């Protein structure tokens, strides 16, 4: 009887430890049956002791994300010294669509290489670096079923508080690096200031992700926002040549399968500055298109659609299967929560960060986007770009989005920060595209009714203090938010605007006006873009980098930074421009020109460009004159 009780107790502990890993658990505490049948995993591992620490490594550092006032998601990967798991069982057979948790199904003809023993990991969270003041701890298991990733929710935390955390293989001295994270303030907390680093478009073969590390070295922000294109799906040579700097994306082919996407995530997570950022800041991330494929929408992408010809010629995989593979890997590898019980593709969500701001993160790509510009259908997309039935996000997300804006205003949040993958403002790019199809119809310009409905919500409900942040374009843009042809707008004062858009360049992906374009040509193009778009105040096309938002009750300040070179890992950056939005103004602050009248590059409406190569070494805090002949590969 004692043996039986011991067995039952051990089985209970094992089940609890598997459930602590969020990559196994049901997305709902109230519906545990929707999770993995843990007894099946247990049965496969029955009688097998956990792998010895000598066989294991913490292979890709640590990460934290989706912070709440009393909890945060912690992530790591601890794996045998072997390749990433080549196993599609979590996205094949009769598993649920966009399955948020894996289902252990053995293929009849060829069983996948499943682990025969669990990996047991302890974790603890403390308020001090020495981890002596522990506030939460626990044990969780991982296995090949989830590519040996481990994701837990640290709980019992205090709002707007910095914590340290670490993982450790059970019954061993093998520890992960030490991580740092921070919870968000409670929704009603009065807060003086919040700082955010904003990123998009990191392409491994084009160069080192130096931009990720600089805010860590400066300790200049509270949280990191990523607006998508965390990775790219191409083989080496198709969009970036990485061999000369040792950055060949693996597997070296267009990626389609679950293994492919897992391996690509694993490759990107070898970049030291990406690892550094993940280890020191809580991330809030959303995907764009390249986490799956180029120019994705609800039913396909630029190269893949649900036709027989496409299936044969483009990978032998259906659109939905490929998206399932990509989504599965994304949830395994990113420190992100499952948002909704009955909607496993949903990544759009919001965060109330004190009374200071509501952060609304949209999915304008994967969820329910109407057909987009696929390069061969641009004329058609142009012709239907103003159709009322077109949406970037589908009716369900649209209604949620508008309600979020209204509720945020009603609750008295000082600011609304809206995370959009693509540029929101109109951009006449006839200088590049010509006069026949002058707009980017893959951005909001291809979904004008969706944008108009957004503006209507803001204007009809008198909702001000709106900040749109966007990526995707690989360029820097700063615009007043204006409902053109519906609202009177004074470009010299900003009167008539309902907010400001800050759009950021890429971490490493090349300029949309040509890889390694010269500064002179880039700035000349920027001058035409500002001339042709009266709401556009600053355009900058040359630098790769990021921007920071420093948000207080009275103002939002945006600081843009450019990387002198990505050819090697370095801590250097150039301050490009600084802009301010005053509370209640709903437009860029002008005195009498935005940005203080001076920027370091690009073209500023009514201002001047004073080019500089005065460079900040963010590691030492010292400044020097950089002389880099090549920005990226």
N, C-alpha and C positions, 0 to 999 in steps of 0.2 A: 504493500500500500504506500509506503514511504517513497519507493522508487517511482510509482505512478504519480504521486503528488509532485515529486521533484521534476518529472518529465513535463507535467502540465504547467508547472511554474516556469520552467525554462522556455517552453513553447510560447507562453504568454509574454515573457520578456522579449523573445525574438520578434514576435508579431508587433509589439509596441515599438521596438527599435526600427523595424522596417517602416512602420507608419510614420515615424518621426522624420524620415526622408521624404520631403514633399514631392519628389519625383515618383514616389509610389502611391501616395495617399490620394484619397478622393478629394476633389476640389471643395467638398462640403463636409463640415464636421457632422452635420445632421444626416448625411446619406453615405455612410461608410461603404455600403455595397457597391458604390460606383467606382471604388478604387480597385487596386490590384488584388486578386485573390492571393493574399499573402501566404496562406497555407500551402499554395502550390509552389511558391518560391521556397518556402521553408522545407517542403518535401524534397525538392531537388537538392537542397543543401543538407538534408537530414543526415546526421552522423558525420558530417564533414566539419572539421574545426576551422575557424577563421584563418585566412591566410596569414602567415607569419610576416611581421613587419619588415624583415630582411628582403622579402619578395616584392615590397610595395614602394611606391613613391607618391608624394604629393606633386602631381605632374604639371599642374597649371595654376599654381598659386591659390589665392582666395579671392572672394568678392562679397560685396553686400549690396542690397538694393531694395527698392520699393519700401522706403521707410515710412512708418506710421508713428504716432505719438508714443505708443507703448510696445511696439514690436518692429522688427526689421528682418529681412531675409538674408541668411548667410549661405555662402556657397563654397564648395571646394571640389576637387577631384582627386581621389586616391585610388591608384590602379596598379596592377601587376606591371612588370617591366615588359610590356608587349604592346602591339599596335592597338589602335582604337577598334572598338567592337564592330565587326562586319556582320550585322544582324538586323534584318528588317522586320522582325516579328512584331514590333510595337506599332507598325504602320501597315500591316497587311492582314489578309484574311478577314475575319468578322469583327475587327476592333472598331470602336466608335469613330465617327468622322472627326478629324483633328483631335484625336485622342490625347488628353492632357496627361495621362498616366499609361505606362506600358502594360500590355497584356502578354503573359507568357504562353505563347503558342508555338509548338514545335512543328516546323515544316515536315511534311510526310517524306518528301523525297530527299531532303538534305537538312538535318537538324542544324540549327545555328550553333556557333561556338559559345555555349553558355558557361558561365562560371559554375564551378562545383562547390564553392564555399563562399560564404558571405564575407564582406570586409566590415569589421566593426570599428566605428569611429566615435570617440567622445568629443564633445565641444563644450566650451565655457565662454561666458561673456562677463566682463568685469568693468568696473569704473576706473581702474588704474592699469597702467602699462604692465606692471608686474603680475597682473591677474590674481591678486590676493583678495580683492574685494569683489567676489563673484556674485552676480545678480541673477544669472540663469545658467543652466548647464543641462546636458543630456547626452544620450547615446543614440546613434542611428546607424543603420546598415546600408551598404550599397553593393551593387553587383553589376555584372555585364548587361543586365536588362536595361539599365539606364546609363550605359557607357561609363560606369563607375563614378558618375557625378553624384554629389550629395548636396541637398538643399534643405535647410532647416529654418524654422521661424524662431528667432530669439524673442522671448516674451518677458513680461514683468519689468519692462523698462520705463524710464521716466521721460517725459516730453523734452524735446530740444536738448538732449544730453549726449555727450560724446562717450563712446564705449570702445573697449578693445576686446578682441576675440581670437580664439585659436582652436584648431582641431588637433586631435591626437589619436593615432591608432591605438585601439584598446590594448591594455596590458603590454605596453611598449614605451620606448622613449622617442618614437618617431612622431615629430610634430610638424605642423604646417608653419609657414611664416605667421608672424603676428599681424592681425588686421585691426584697422580702425574704422569706426562707423559712427553715424549720428542719427538719432530719431528726429522726427519733425515736431514742431510745436503743436499743442492742442489747438483745435480750430478757433477757440475764443481767446487764446493767449495774445496779449499785446506784445508786439515784437518790434524792435528798432530797425533791424536790417537782416536781410538774407542775401547770400551771394551764390550764384549758379554759374558753372562752366557749361557751355553749349557746344556740342559736336555733331558732325555728320560725315559720312562718306570717307571711310578709311579703307584704302586699297593697298594690300600687302606688297605686291611687286613694285609699286610706284615709289616706295620709300618708307623710311622709318616713321613711326607714329609719335614723333617728338612732342606734338601738341598735347597729348594726353598727360605727359609727365610734368609739364611746366606749372600748372596750378598746384600740384602736390609740392613741388620744390618751393613755390612761393607761399604755400598754405593760404591761398587767396579766396577759396570758396567753401561753401557748406556742403553742396551736393553737385552731382554731375547729371546733366540731361543729354541723352543721345537720341537724335531725331531720325536715325535710320541709316541704312547702308553700312552696317557694322562690319559686313564682309561682302565680297563679290564672288560670283559663281564661275568666273572664266578660268581657263588654263593659262599658264604662263605664256606670254607672247601675244595673246589676243587683246588684252587691255592692260598693258604694263609688262616690261621685261625685268624680272627680278634677279636673274642669275648673277649679274656682276656685283650685286651687294648681298648675295646669299639669302634672297627672299623669294623663293619659288613657292607659290601656293600649292598645297597638297590636298587631295590628290591632283596631279598635274593634268587635269582634264576638266571639261564642263561637268559640273556636279548635278546629279539627279537623285541618287539613292540616299537612304538614311546614313549609311556609312560615309558617303561622300560629304554630306553636310556636317556630320560629326567631325570628320577629319579636317575639314576646312576651318571649323571653329577651333579645333586643337592647334592648327597651324597659326592662326591669327593670335591665339593666346600665348604664343612664344615671344611676342614683342614686349620688351622689358618695360616700356613706358605705359603700355596698356595694362600690364600686370600691376604696375605701380599705382595707377589710378584706381583700378578695381580694389586694391588692397587698402586704400586710404580714404576713399569716398563712397558713400552710398549712391548707387546709380539708379536713375529712372529712365528707362529706355523704351523705345518703340521701334518697329521695323519699318523700312521703306520697301523698295522693290527688290534690290539685289540680295537680300537675305533669302529670297526664293529665286528670282530671275529678273532680267531686264524688263522694265515697263510692264510689270504685272498688273492685272486687274482681276475682276471676279472670275473670268472664264479663260484666262490664258496669259500670255506674255508676248514679247516681241518675236520670239522664235517658236513658241509652242502654243498650239490651240487644240481643241478637241475634235480634230479631224483625222482620218486614217493616214493621210499623207504626212501630217505633222508627227503623228505617232511613230511612223516608220523612219522619217528623216531626222527627227529631233529627239533622240534619246530612248525611244521605245518605252516611254512612260506617259501616263495621262497627266493632264494639268492638275487634277485634284490629288493624285497620288504624289506627284512631286511636291506640291504645296504641303501635304501631310508630312512628308519626309523633312522638309525644311522647318516647319513649325515644331515638330517633335524635337529636333536637334536644338532649336532656339530655346525652347523651354527647359531643356536639359542643361544648357550651358550658360544661360543668363540668370542672374539673381532676381527673378521676376515672379510675382504671385499669379496664380490662376484667378482670373477676374470674376468669372461668373459660372455658376453651377451648370447651366444648360447651354452654354455657348463657348465651346472650347477654342474657337478661333478668335474670340474677343481679346484684344489687347488694349483697346481704348478705355481710359480710366481717368480719374481725377484725384487730386490731393489738395486738401485744405491745409495750408501752411500758416497756422496762426490766423489772426485777423488780417494779416498783411496781404496774402495773395491766395488765389485758387489756381492751381496748375491743371490745365485741361489737356491731356495728351490724346491726340486723335490718331486713328488709323485711316489714312487716305489712300491706302494701296490695296491691301489684301482682303479686307473684310467684305465689301459689297460694292466695289467701284464699277461703274459702267465702263464700257469699252473705251480704251485710251488710244493715243497716237502710237501706232506700231511701225512707223516709218513709211510703210507702203500705203497707208490709208489716211494720210494727213489731210488731203482735200476733203474727204468725207467727215472726219472729226471736226474740221473747221466749220463745215456747213451745219453740223448739229450741235456746236459748242454752246449754243444758248437755249437748247431744248430744255423745257421745264422738267422732263423726266430723267435728265442726266444727274448723276450724283457721284461725288468722290467717295462717299462713305455709306451709302444706302440709307433708306428712310429711317430705320431704327436708330442708327447712330446719329443721323442728323437731328432727329427729335430729341434724343438724349443731349446732344451738344447744345442745342438752343435752350433747353431747360436748365442745363448747367450754367449757362451765361446768366439767365434770369435769376436763378436761385442764388448764384454768387453775388449778384447785385443786391438782392433782397437781404442777404445775411450781412451785408456791409463790408465784405472783403475790400481792401483798399485797391487791389489790382487783380486783373485777370490775365494770366499768361497762357497763351494757347499754342501748344506744340503741334506744328504742321510739318509733314515731310516735305512738301513742295511749296514753292513760293506762292503766297496768297495774292499779292498785289498784281495788277495788270502790268505786263512788261512787253512793250512794243520792241521787239528785237529784229526789226526789218534790216538793220545793219548787217545782221548775220543770216537771217532766214529769207530775206527778200520781202517784197511787198505783197505777194500773193497769199502767203501764210505767215504773217509777221509775228505771231504769238507762239508761246510754248504751250501747245495743246495737251501736253502730258501733265501740266500743272493746273492750277485753278483756272487759268485762262481757257482751258478746254471744258470747264464745268461752270459756266458763268451763272446759271440759275442757282446752283448750290451756293456760290459766293453771294449772289444777290439776296438769297434767303437769310444768309448770315448777317449781311449788312442791315436787312430789314429788321431782324431781331434786335440788333444793337440800337438802331435809330428809333424804332417804334417804342422801345422800352427805356430809352434815354440811358443806356448803359455806356459809361465812359471808362477811362483808365484801362484800355485794352492793349495788350502787348502780344503781337503774333511773332513767334520765332519759327524759322524754317531753315531747311537744309536743301539737299538734293542737287542744287544748281552748280556747286563747286565755285561759287563766287560770293562776294560780299555785296549786299544791297541794304539800304536803309530808306524806308518810304513812310510817308504819312498814310494812314488807312482812310481811303476816300471812296465813297460810293459814287463813282463817276457817272455823270449824266442824271444823277438824282439829287445830289447835294452840291450847293455852291461851295467852291473851294478856292481859297487864296493861297497860291503857292509860296508867296513871300512871307505870310504870317502863319499858315497852317490852319486858318479858320475854316471850319466845315469838315475837318477830319474827326474821326471817332477813335483814334488810337495810332499806334506806330507799329510797323513791321521791322524787325531786325532779322535779316537773313544772313546765314554764315557760310563761309567757304568750306572746302573739304579739309579733312585731316591730311589726306595725301593724294586723293584723286585729282587729275589734272584740270587746268582751266578749261571752261567750255569754249574758249576762243583759241584753243590750241595748246598742246603740251609744250612746256618751255617757251611760251610766247615771251617776247621781250617786254620789259616794263613800258617802253615807249608805245608799242602797238597796243598793249592792254589799256593804257591810260587814254589813248586816242579813242578806242572803242567805247570806253566808259563815258567820255565826253558826249558822244552821239547818243548813248543810251539815256543819259540825264536830260539831254535836249529833247528827246522824243517821248519822255514820260514825265509829265509835270508833277506827279506826286513823288517821284523818285528824287531823293536828295543827295545820295552818295552811292556811287558804283565803284567797285574795285575788283579787278579780274585776275590779278597776277599772283597774289600770295596764297599759299596753303596755310591753314591755321585754325583758329577758334575765336569765340568771343565770350566774355563774362558779363553777366547781369548783376548789378548791385542794387538791390531793391529796398527802399525805405518807405515809410508812410508818406513822405513828401515828394519822392522822385524815384525814377528808374534811370540808372546810368549804365550804358553799354560801352564796354572797352574791347576793341578789336586788336588781335595780335596776329602777326605774320611770321612764318618760319623762314629764316634765311636759306636753309637747305635741308632736304630730307635724305640726302645721299648717304649720310652717316647719322648715328645716334649722337645727339647733342642737346644741351639745355637752353639753347639760344632762341630769342624772339625779339621782334621789332614791334613797338607800339605803333599801330596804324591810324587809329581814330578813336575819338571818345564822343559820345552823344548823351544828351539828357532829355528826359520827358518829365515835366512837372505834373504833379497830381492835379487833375481837373483841366489841364490844358488840352489833352487829347491830340497832341501834335508834338513834333520835335521842338525843343527849346531853341529859339533863335535870338542871337544877340549881336548883330541882327541876322546872322547866318548860323545854321546848325553847326554843331561840332566845334564851336569856338572860332569858326571861320577858317580853320587850318586842318588839313589831314596830311599824312605822310605818303599817301599814294592813292591812285584812282582819280576820281573827279568829284568835286563837291560843288553843288549848286550855289553860286554866288560867293564861293570861297576860293581858297588857293591851296595848291599842293606844294609842300616843302618836303622833297624826298630826303630820306635819311637812311643811313646804314648804321646808326647808333643802336647797338644791340645789347639787350639785357641777358647776361648769363644767369639764369634763374637758380642755378645751383649755388653760386657765390653771392648773388645780388650785385655784382659788379657790372659796369658798362664798358663796351669796347666798340671799335669800328670793325665790322665784319666785311670780308671780301670774298663772297661766294659767287662762283661763275655758273653754277647749275643748281636750280632749286629742287627738281625731282628727276627721277630716271625716265 
